[in-house]
Amino acid sequence: MQRRQFLKTTLTLGSGLVIGFHLPVRSALGQPPQAAPAPSPPNAFVRIAADNSVTVISKHTEMGQGIYTGLATMIADELDADWTQMRVEAAPANIALYKHFMLGIQGTGGSMSVPNAWMQYRTVGATARAMLVSAAAKAWKVPAAEITVSKGVLSHKSGKSAKFGEFAEAAAKLQVPADVKLKTPAQFTLIGTAVPKIDSVAKVTGKAGYAIDVRRPGMKVAMVKHSPRFGGKLVSFDDKATRAVAGVVDVVQIPTGIAVIADNTFAAMRGREVLTAQWDFSAAENRGSAEIMHDFKALTAKPGIPVEVEGDSSAAIAGNASRVLEATYEFPFLAHACMEPMDSTLELQGNKAYLRSGTQMQSIEQQRVAEVLGLPLENVMVETQYAGGGFGRRGSFVPEIDAEIANIVKATGGRYPVRLQYSREDDMKAGYYRPMFVHKMRGALDQKGEVVAWENRLVGQSFIENTAFGFLIQKGFDPLAIEGAYELPYHVPNVSVDYHMVKSGVPTQAWRSVSHTHTTFSKETFMDELMHMAGKDPVEGRLAAMKDARGKAVIKAVVEHYGWGKTLASGKAAGFAYNESFGGRVAQIAEVSMDAGGRLKVDKVVCAVDCGLAVNPHIIEAQVESAIMFGLSAALYGEINIIKGEVQTSNFHNYPIIRMYQKPEIEVVIIQSAESPTGIGEPATPVIGPAVANAYFKLSGKRIRKLPFETLS
């Protein structure tokens, strides 16, 4: 998209300058642009007020990943603002105005926020700067080229100077320039530096508003009693004891269960505890995790739908292969386990509804609430709050919590605002997990020890089937569910990848790093095993087969920083893994040992990343550390256990996460790059598991093919 295609209008708001845009609208991911409706009001991306503040309107949700800081940095740098001037507000829901160029909706996910906003938000800043300069030039009667801007001050060699606020209103009346010149990387003053997070003070002092913090006059709290098995249907319920609980104000049936509405969370929770219900499980998912895994594994005996075929892997294995390796990998359901459980507040005011949540998918949630309440889309206002973690959980393509709260408000007639609150146990047991998967793999080496054949048969669910993104399922398979399993980063002449896209009653959705969570583990541990079989160093062998120059540079960087090949102390070992995802490249080396109790201990992780130009190195480091801890928790402990259709996992006592005292030493190497930024919130997550597994093999001689590392935890 050319900058001039979407830069169209400005307006005066109060006494400030607001830059607005008309954007080409995509009706769905990957489809061509359609004519954009005239926005009303214009979708402002930056607001410069008379008090000299610069407010950035973020179309992406802040979930702790630092996007508010990233967007503000892009605008501030091109605007030549002072960092202390910058503010950020969440954009309202409006798909026509705040559309994600890559997703086709207004939303946040897939590590695409910075890549999506890179040119757009920089252009916003550069345009605002040009208009302020023009306004100053007109007032001072000097050529615009003679005016300089630095840290929020416009200056002229005559000695005249002014802050942005003094010319904001005048600038708003000028014609928008058709095109503006953006800075080169050499001219950046804030981009590429570790500016402080713009929201840290608000978060530390408790001023930042999360969905769980929302309070409205007369607000009630609702909690829902769900079927203990996915797909169970409510037959009847007895709410006599519930209505006798102090603070309970109502009990209503909704499509997904029974909602208990009370003056406070405790009363709602207590009322739900004494509510009795009978369920029909005849159409429910009545299998347990073990039975589902057994059924999945049985399917690996026959070919699935072809996904990638290069050469003839069967002929290569039967012909000149000297050694053949086979392995089957098992991956469980995983919960997102956000620190803030799912919650949302909905309020009716006349013929308008106000939804306040930490959603990742404003467009989808706005539409769902409108459908349930029977309102026009434009009458549903979404006020996005800070989210206490997301990892995909708040990016549901089937926004069940918003359907629930809309049905609750509908059933109560909208007499009062309602906050629907999930407990930790609700969130853990209510589903929408990373799908369970099985990989059956076969590989072969020739006489020279080169990998000549690679086969991978995958069995698992789709998380976009029967959603707004179901159109991506083509030729019978969901490409998002298995990305990373095809298009290997290594040169192998004969490749076969096929997939059984199966169904299960367990609801699933994207989890941090999506399908790379399982495809990277199988791919990198299997490749490591092939390198060992060939008698090759696992790093040198990969480098020799690597297709991508940027990938090679990342591998070399991590090897050099760690000192691969150095002699380690007795009882220690190091493992390596690599992956490409979300446009970025990540290589990791994990150093492990065993503690006195025989438990695996990850002592150190060195991670090299190439995510294009680093907008904020400090945030990149934080995201990489977060991703490593998230992925390590899953690899060591993560598993949703289901028995006879009922989820047994309920809280952190049986779904552990890495504690601070268990945190390994982590060193992050950021590759200097002039490429446009790529995502960084997810790419490091899937690499830590195979790096640790490969290190464990060196330590014990045992290969890990089933997650979590049950025998070690």
C-alpha positions in Angstrom: 0.0 0.0 0.0 1.3 3.4 -0.9 1.3 6.0 1.8 -0.7 8.4 -0.3 -3.4 5.8 -0.7 -4.6 6.0 2.9 -3.6 9.5 4.0 -6.6 11.6 3.3 -7.9 14.0 6.0 -7.4 16.0 9.1 -9.8 17.7 11.4 -9.8 20.0 14.5 -10.7 18.2 17.7 -10.9 20.7 20.5 -7.9 22.9 19.8 -5.6 20.2 18.5 -4.4 18.5 15.4 -5.8 15.1 14.6 -4.5 13.0 11.7 -7.2 10.7 10.1 -7.2 8.2 7.4 -9.4 6.3 4.9 -8.1 2.8 4.6 -8.9 0.2 1.9 -11.0 -2.4 3.5 -10.3 -6.2 3.3 -13.4 -8.3 3.9 -11.2 -11.3 4.9 -7.6 -12.3 5.3 -5.8 -12.3 2.0 -8.6 -11.0 -0.1 -8.2 -7.9 -2.3 -9.1 -4.4 -1.0 -12.6 -3.1 -1.4 -13.8 0.4 -1.5 -13.6 2.0 1.9 -16.6 3.7 3.4 -16.1 7.3 4.5 -15.2 7.1 8.2 -17.3 9.0 10.7 -15.6 10.2 12.7 -12.3 10.0 11.0 -10.0 7.4 12.4 -7.5 9.5 14.2 -4.1 7.9 14.9 -2.5 10.8 16.6 -3.8 13.8 18.5 -1.6 16.8 19.3 -3.3 19.0 21.9 -2.8 22.7 22.9 -1.1 21.5 26.1 1.7 20.0 23.9 0.8 16.4 24.6 0.9 13.9 21.7 -1.6 11.1 22.1 -1.2 8.0 19.9 -4.3 6.0 19.2 -3.4 2.3 19.2 -5.3 -0.1 17.1 -3.6 -3.0 18.8 -4.2 -4.3 22.3 -1.5 -3.9 24.9 -1.1 -7.3 26.6 2.3 -6.7 28.2 4.2 -7.1 24.9 5.0 -3.4 24.7 3.0 -2.4 21.6 1.9 0.9 23.1 5.5 1.8 23.5 6.4 0.6 20.0 3.7 2.5 18.2 4.4 5.7 20.2 8.1 5.3 19.3 7.4 5.1 15.6 5.3 8.3 15.6 7.5 10.2 18.1 10.6 9.5 16.0 9.1 10.7 12.7 7.5 13.6 14.5 10.7 14.5 16.3 8.7 14.7 19.5 10.1 14.5 23.0 9.4 11.2 24.6 7.8 12.9 27.7 5.1 14.3 25.4 3.8 10.9 24.3 0.6 9.3 25.5 -1.3 6.3 24.2 -5.0 5.4 24.1 -6.8 2.3 22.8 -8.7 2.8 19.6 -12.4 2.1 19.6 -13.7 -0.9 17.6 -14.2 0.0 14.0 -13.2 -2.5 11.4 -13.4 0.0 8.5 -11.0 2.4 10.3 -8.6 0.3 12.3 -8.2 -2.7 10.1 -5.2 -4.9 10.5 -3.7 -5.0 7.0 -2.6 -8.6 7.4 -5.4 -10.2 9.4 -8.2 -8.4 7.6 -10.0 -7.4 10.8 -9.3 -5.2 13.7 -7.2 -7.3 16.0 -3.9 -8.2 17.6 -2.1 -11.5 17.1 0.4 -13.5 15.1 3.3 -11.3 16.2 2.2 -8.9 13.5 1.5 -5.6 15.3 4.8 -3.9 14.6 5.1 -5.2 11.0 1.5 -4.1 10.4 2.0 -0.6 11.8 5.6 0.0 10.7 4.9 2.2 7.7 1.5 3.4 8.7 2.4 4.9 12.1 5.7 6.3 10.9 3.8 8.1 8.1 1.4 9.4 10.7 4.3 11.0 12.6 6.0 12.4 9.5 2.7 13.9 8.2 2.0 15.6 11.5 5.5 17.0 11.6 5.2 18.4 8.1 1.9 20.1 8.9 3.2 21.6 12.1 6.3 22.9 10.2 4.0 24.3 7.5 1.9 26.1 10.1 5.0 27.6 11.8 6.4 28.7 8.4 3.2 30.4 7.6 3.0 32.2 10.9 6.7 33.2 11.0 6.7 34.0 7.3 9.8 31.9 6.6 10.5 29.0 4.3 9.5 25.6 5.7 12.9 24.2 4.8 14.5 26.5 7.3 12.6 25.2 10.2 14.1 22.4 12.3 12.3 20.2 14.8 13.9 18.5 17.8 12.4 17.1 21.0 9.0 18.7 20.4 10.3 22.2 19.6 10.1 23.9 16.2 13.0 26.3 15.7 14.2 28.9 13.1 17.6 30.4 12.8 16.0 33.8 13.5 15.6 32.7 17.1 11.9 32.0 16.9 10.8 28.7 18.5 7.5 27.1 19.6 6.2 23.9 21.0 3.9 21.7 19.0 0.8 22.8 21.0 1.1 26.4 19.8 0.6 25.4 16.2 -1.6 22.3 16.5 -4.9 24.1 15.8 -3.4 26.1 12.9 -1.9 22.9 11.4 -5.2 21.2 11.5 -6.6 23.7 9.0 -3.9 23.1 6.4 -4.2 20.7 3.4 -2.7 17.3 4.1 0.5 16.8 2.1 0.1 14.2 -0.6 3.3 12.4 0.4 5.9 12.8 3.0 9.5 11.7 3.3 10.3 9.2 6.0 13.5 9.1 7.8 16.3 6.6 6.9 17.5 4.3 9.7 20.6 6.5 10.1 18.3 9.4 11.0 16.4 7.7 13.7 16.7 9.2 17.2 14.2 7.0 19.2 13.7 3.9 17.0 16.4 1.4 17.8 16.9 2.8 21.4 15.6 1.4 24.7 13.2 4.2 25.5 11.3 3.5 28.7 8.0 1.7 28.4 5.3 4.3 28.1 2.9 2.5 30.5 5.3 1.2 33.1 4.4 3.9 35.7 0.7 3.4 35.2 1.1 -0.4 35.7 3.4 -0.1 38.7 1.1 2.4 40.4 -2.1 0.6 39.6 -3.5 3.3 37.4 -3.6 1.1 34.3 -7.1 -0.2 33.7 -7.5 -3.9 33.1 -10.8 -5.6 32.3 -10.9 -7.0 35.8 -10.7 -3.5 37.2 -13.8 -2.1 35.4 -16.4 -0.8 37.8 -19.7 0.8 36.6 -22.5 2.3 38.6 -24.8 -0.4 39.7 -22.6 -3.1 38.2 -23.3 -6.8 39.0 -20.9 -9.7 38.7 -21.9 -12.9 36.9 -20.3 -16.4 36.9 -21.5 -19.3 34.7 -22.0 -22.9 35.6 -20.9 -24.8 32.5 -21.3 -28.4 31.6 -18.5 -30.5 33.1 -18.1 -32.1 29.7 -17.6 -30.3 26.4 -20.9 -30.5 24.5 -23.1 -31.4 27.4 -26.7 -30.1 27.2 -28.5 -28.7 30.2 -31.6 -30.7 31.2 -32.7 -28.9 34.4 -31.4 -27.0 37.3 -32.4 -26.1 40.9 -31.5 -22.5 42.0 -33.4 -22.4 45.3 -30.3 -22.5 47.4 -28.5 -20.1 45.1 -31.1 -17.4 45.4 -30.9 -17.7 49.2 -27.2 -16.7 49.1 -26.7 -13.1 50.4 -25.8 -10.9 47.4 -27.3 -13.0 44.7 -29.7 -11.0 42.6 -30.6 -13.3 39.7 -30.1 -16.7 38.1 -30.6 -17.0 34.3 -30.2 -19.7 31.8 -28.0 -19.0 28.7 -27.0 -21.2 25.8 -23.8 -22.3 27.5 -25.1 -22.9 31.0 -26.6 -21.1 34.0 -25.4 -17.6 35.0 -25.5 -16.6 38.6 -25.6 -12.8 39.0 -24.6 -11.1 42.2 -23.5 -7.9 43.9 -19.9 -9.1 44.0 -17.6 -11.9 42.9 -17.7 -13.9 46.1 -21.5 -14.0 46.2 -21.6 -15.1 42.6 -19.1 -17.8 43.3 -20.8 -19.0 46.4 -24.2 -19.0 44.7 -22.8 -21.1 41.8 -21.4 -23.6 44.3 -24.8 -24.5 45.7 -26.5 -24.5 42.3 -27.4 -28.0 41.2 -27.9 -29.0 37.5 -28.5 -32.1 35.4 -26.8 -32.5 32.1 -27.3 -34.7 29.0 -23.9 -36.0 27.9 -25.1 -38.2 25.0 -23.6 -35.8 22.4 -20.7 -34.6 24.6 -17.0 -35.4 24.3 -16.8 -38.4 26.6 -13.3 -39.5 25.8 -10.3 -38.6 28.0 -6.9 -37.3 26.9 -5.5 -40.8 26.6 -8.3 -42.1 24.5 -8.1 -39.1 22.2 -4.4 -39.6 21.8 -4.9 -43.3 21.1 -7.4 -42.5 18.3 -5.0 -39.9 16.8 -2.1 -42.3 16.8 -4.2 -44.9 15.1 -4.6 -42.6 12.1 -0.8 -42.4 11.6 -1.0 -45.9 10.0 -2.5 -44.5 6.8 -1.7 -41.4 4.6 -3.4 -38.1 5.3 -4.1 -35.2 2.9 -0.8 -34.3 1.1 0.5 -30.9 2.2 4.0 -30.9 0.7 5.6 -33.3 -1.7 9.0 -32.8 -3.2 10.8 -35.6 -5.0 10.0 -39.2 -3.9 10.7 -39.9 -0.2 9.5 -43.5 -0.3 11.8 -44.3 -3.3 14.7 -42.5 -1.7 14.3 -44.5 1.5 13.9 -47.8 -0.4 16.7 -47.0 -2.8 20.0 -45.5 -1.7 19.3 -44.8 1.9 21.8 -46.4 4.2 20.2 -45.6 7.5 16.5 -44.9 8.3 15.2 -43.2 11.4 11.6 -43.3 12.6 10.0 -41.5 15.6 6.5 -40.6 16.8 5.9 -37.4 18.8 3.0 -36.7 21.1 1.8 -33.3 22.2 -1.0 -32.6 24.7 -3.7 -30.0 25.0 -2.2 -26.8 26.5 -3.9 -24.0 28.4 -3.0 -20.3 27.9 -3.0 -19.7 31.7 -3.1 -15.9 31.5 -2.5 -14.2 34.8 -5.8 -12.4 34.4 -8.5 -15.0 33.9 -11.1 -14.2 31.2 -13.5 -11.4 32.0 -15.6 -8.8 30.2 -18.1 -6.0 31.2 -21.2 -5.1 29.1 -23.6 -2.2 29.7 -26.7 -1.1 27.8 -27.4 2.6 27.5 -30.5 3.2 25.5 -30.0 1.5 22.1 -26.3 1.3 22.5 -24.1 -1.4 24.2 -20.7 -0.7 25.7 -18.3 -3.7 25.9 -15.2 -3.2 28.1 -12.6 -6.0 27.8 -9.0 -6.8 27.1 -9.9 -8.4 23.8 -7.4 -9.2 21.0 -10.2 -9.3 18.4 -12.3 -6.2 18.6 -14.0 -6.8 15.3 -15.1 -10.3 16.1 -16.3 -9.5 19.6 -18.2 -6.4 18.4 -20.0 -8.4 15.8 -20.9 -11.2 18.2 -22.4 -8.9 20.8 -24.3 -7.1 18.1 -25.7 -10.4 16.8 -26.9 -11.6 20.3 -28.4 -8.2 21.2 -29.9 -7.6 17.8 -28.2 -4.2 17.5 -26.6 -2.5 14.5 -22.8 -3.0 14.5 -22.2 0.7 15.0 -24.2 0.7 18.2 -21.8 -1.7 19.9 -18.9 0.3 21.4 -15.8 -1.6 22.4 -13.5 0.0 25.0 -10.3 -2.0 25.0 -8.6 -2.4 28.3 -5.1 -3.5 29.2 -5.0 -7.3 29.0 -3.3 -9.3 31.7 -1.8 -11.7 29.2 -3.3 -13.0 26.0 -1.2 -15.6 24.2 -4.1 -16.2 21.8 -6.7 -16.8 24.6 -8.2 -13.3 24.1 -8.0 -13.7 20.4 -10.7 -16.3 20.0 -12.3 -16.6 16.5 -15.3 -17.9 18.5 -15.6 -15.2 21.2 -17.5 -17.4 23.7 -17.2 -15.1 26.7 -18.7 -12.2 24.8 -21.6 -14.3 23.6 -22.1 -15.4 27.2 -22.1 -11.9 28.6 -24.4 -10.6 25.8 -26.8 -13.4 26.5 -26.7 -12.6 30.2 -27.5 -8.9 29.6 -30.2 -9.9 27.2 -31.8 -12.3 29.7 -31.7 -9.6 32.4 -33.1 -6.9 30.1 -30.0 -4.8 30.5 -31.2 -3.5 33.8 -27.6 -3.1 35.1 -24.1 -3.4 33.8 -22.7 -6.9 34.2 -19.1 -8.1 34.5 -18.7 -11.8 33.5 -15.9 -13.2 35.6 -14.1 -16.5 35.1 -12.2 -18.0 38.0 -8.9 -19.6 37.4 -10.6 -22.9 37.5 -13.2 -21.8 35.0 -10.5 -20.5 32.6 -8.5 -23.7 32.9 -11.5 -26.1 32.5 -13.5 -24.1 29.9 -11.4 -25.2 27.0 -10.0 -23.3 24.0 -6.6 -25.1 24.3 -3.6 -25.5 22.1 -4.7 -28.6 20.0 -3.4 -32.1 20.8 -1.2 -33.4 18.0 0.7 -36.5 16.9 3.6 -36.4 14.5 4.9 -39.7 12.9 8.2 -39.0 11.2 10.6 -40.9 9.1 14.0 -39.8 7.7 16.9 -41.3 5.9 20.6 -40.7 5.3 22.6 -41.6 2.3 26.1 -43.2 2.3 27.7 -39.8 2.8 25.5 -39.0 5.8 23.3 -36.5 4.0 19.6 -36.3 4.8 18.0 -37.5 1.6 14.4 -38.1 2.7 12.0 -36.5 5.2 8.5 -37.6 6.0 6.1 -36.1 8.6 2.5 -37.3 9.1 0.5 -35.1 11.4 -2.8 -35.7 13.2 -4.6 -33.0 15.1 -7.5 -30.5 15.2 -8.0 -27.3 13.3 -8.7 -24.2 15.4 -10.2 -22.2 12.6 -12.8 -24.7 11.3 -16.3 -23.3 11.6 -15.0 -19.8 12.4 -14.7 -16.5 10.5 -11.3 -17.7 9.3 -12.6 -21.1 8.0 -12.1 -20.0 4.4 -8.4 -20.6 4.9 -9.1 -24.3 5.0 -8.5 -25.4 1.5 -7.8 -28.8 0.0 -9.1 -30.3 3.2 -6.6 -29.0 5.6 -5.9 -26.1 7.9 -2.5 -24.6 7.0 -2.3 -22.6 10.3 -2.6 -25.8 12.4 0.5 -27.3 10.9 2.7 -24.4 9.8 6.3 -25.1 10.3 5.9 -28.7 9.4 6.3 -27.9 5.7 8.8 -25.7 3.9 11.8 -26.8 5.9 14.6 -24.4 6.4 17.0 -27.1 5.5 17.7 -28.6 2.1 16.3 -32.1 1.8 15.7 -33.4 -1.8 12.8 -35.7 -1.0 10.0 -34.4 1.4 6.6 -35.7 2.2 4.2 -34.0 4.6 0.6 -35.1 5.0 -2.1 -34.3 7.6 -5.2 -35.8 9.1 -7.4 -32.9 10.2 -9.5 -34.6 12.9 -12.4 -33.5 15.0 -12.8 -33.6 18.8 -15.3 -32.1 21.2 -12.5 -30.3 23.0 -12.5 -26.6 21.9 -9.2 -25.3 20.6 -7.6 -22.1 19.4 -4.3 -20.5 18.7 -1.7 -20.6 21.5 1.5 -18.5 21.6 3.5 -19.3 18.4 0.5 -21.2 17.1 1.4 -24.5 15.5 5.2 -23.9 15.7 4.7 -25.1 19.3 4.6 -28.7 18.1 6.1 -28.6 14.6 9.4 -27.0 15.8 9.9 -29.6 18.6 9.4 -32.6 16.3 11.4 -31.0 13.5 14.4 -29.9 15.5 14.7 -33.0 17.7 14.3 -35.3 14.7 16.9 -33.3 12.8 19.2 -33.4 15.8 18.8 -37.2 15.9 19.6 -37.5 12.2 22.7 -35.4 12.7 23.8 -37.7 15.5 23.1 -40.7 13.4 25.3 -39.2 10.7 28.1 -38.5 13.1 27.9 -34.8 12.5 28.0 -31.9 14.9 24.3 -30.8 15.1 25.1 -27.2 14.5 27.6 -27.7 11.6 25.2 -30.2 10.0 22.3 -27.8 10.1 24.5 -24.9 8.8 25.5 -27.1 5.8 21.9 -27.8 4.9 20.5 -24.3 5.7 18.9 -22.5 2.8 18.5 -19.0 4.3 21.4 -16.6 4.7 19.7 -14.8 7.6 19.2 -18.1 9.2 22.8 -18.9 8.9 23.8 -15.6 10.4 21.5 -16.2 13.5 23.0 -19.7 14.0 26.6 -18.4 13.8 25.8 -15.6 16.2 24.4 -17.8 18.9 27.3 -20.3 18.5 29.8 -17.6 18.8 28.2 -15.9 21.8 27.8 -19.2 23.7 31.0 -20.8 22.6 29.6 -23.9 21.1 31.9 -26.9 21.4 33.5 -25.7 24.6 34.2 -28.2 27.4 31.5 -28.1 30.0 31.7 -29.1 33.6 30.9 -32.6 34.5 27.1 -33.2 34.7 26.3 -30.5 32.2 25.3 -30.6 28.5 24.2 -28.2 25.8 21.6 -28.5 23.1 20.8 -26.5 20.0 17.6 -25.7 18.1 16.5 -23.3 15.3 13.3 -22.1 13.8 11.8 -19.5 11.4 8.4 -18.1 12.2 6.4 -14.9 11.9 9.1 -13.5 9.5 11.9 -13.9 12.2 14.7 -16.3 12.8 15.6 -17.7 16.2 18.5 -19.9 17.3 18.9 -21.1 20.9 21.4 -23.1 22.9 20.2 -24.5 26.2 22.7 -25.6 28.9 21.2 -28.2 31.3 22.1 -30.4 34.3 20.4 -32.6 36.8 19.7 -31.5 40.4 20.3 -33.6 43.5 16.8 -35.1 43.1 17.4 -36.2 39.6 15.3 -33.5 38.1 16.2 -31.7 34.9 17.5 -28.2 35.5 17.9 -25.6 32.8 20.9 -23.5 33.8 21.4 -21.2 30.9 19.9 -20.2 27.6 21.5 -18.1 24.8 19.1 -16.9 22.2 20.0 -15.1 18.9 17.1 -13.4 17.0 16.8 -11.7 13.7 13.5 -9.8 13.8 14.5 -7.1 11.3 15.1 -3.6 12.5 14.9 -3.5 16.3 12.4 -0.8 17.3 13.2 -1.2 21.0 16.0 -3.6 22.0 14.9 -3.6 25.6 11.4 -4.8 24.7 12.8 -7.4 22.3 14.9 -8.8 25.1 11.9 -8.9 27.5 9.7 -10.6 24.9 12.4 -13.2 24.1 12.9 -13.9 27.9 9.1 -14.1 28.3 8.7 -16.5 25.3 11.5 -18.7 26.6 9.9 -19.0 30.1 6.5 -19.6 28.5 7.8 -22.3 26.2 9.9 -23.9 28.9 6.9 -24.1 31.3 5.0 -26.0 28.6 7.8 -28.3 27.7 8.5 -29.3 31.3 5.0 -29.3 32.8 2.2 -28.2 30.4 -0.6 -30.7 30.0 -4.4 -30.5 30.2 -5.6 -33.8 31.6 -9.0 -35.0 30.7 -10.6 -38.2 32.1 -14.0 -39.5 30.8 -14.6 -36.1 29.2 -14.0 -34.0 32.3 -11.0 -31.7 32.6 -9.0 -32.5 35.8 -6.5 -29.7 35.5 -7.7 -26.7 37.4 -5.0 -24.3 38.7 -1.3 -23.8 38.9 -0.9 -26.7 41.4 -1.5 -29.1 38.6 -0.6 -26.9 35.7 2.7 -25.5 36.9 4.6 -22.6 35.4 8.3 -21.8 35.9 8.9 -20.0 39.1 11.4 -17.2 39.4 13.9 -19.3 41.3 13.8 -21.8 38.5 14.5 -19.2 35.8 17.7 -20.0 33.9 20.2 -17.3 33.0 19.1 -15.9 29.7 21.3 -14.0 27.2 19.7 -12.4 24.1 21.7 -11.6 21.0 19.9 -9.2 18.6 21.1 -9.3 15.0 21.5 -5.8 13.7 19.4 -5.5 10.6 18.1 -2.9 8.1 15.2 -5.2 7.1 11.6 -4.1 8.1 10.6 -5.3 11.6 9.1 -8.7 12.0 7.2 -10.1 15.0 9.0 -11.0 18.2 6.3 -11.9 20.8 6.2 -15.5 19.7 9.2 -16.8 17.7 11.3 -17.7 20.7 8.6 -19.8 22.4 8.8 -23.0 20.3 12.6 -23.2 20.2 13.4 -23.7 23.9 11.7 -27.1 24.1 13.7 -28.9 21.5 16.9 -27.1 22.6 16.4 -28.5 26.1 15.4 -31.9 24.8 18.6 -32.1 22.6 20.7 -31.1 25.6 19.0 -33.8 27.7 19.9 -36.4 25.1 23.6 -35.5 25.4 23.3 -35.7 29.2 21.3 -39.0 29.4 21.4 -40.7 26.0 17.6 -40.6 26.0 15.4 -38.9 23.4 12.2 -37.0 24.4 9.3 -37.8 22.1 6.4 -37.1 24.4 5.6 -33.8 26.0 5.7 -32.7 28.7 8.9 -34.2 30.0 6.9 -36.4 32.3 9.8 -38.6 33.5 11.8 -35.5 34.5 9.1 -33.5 36.3 
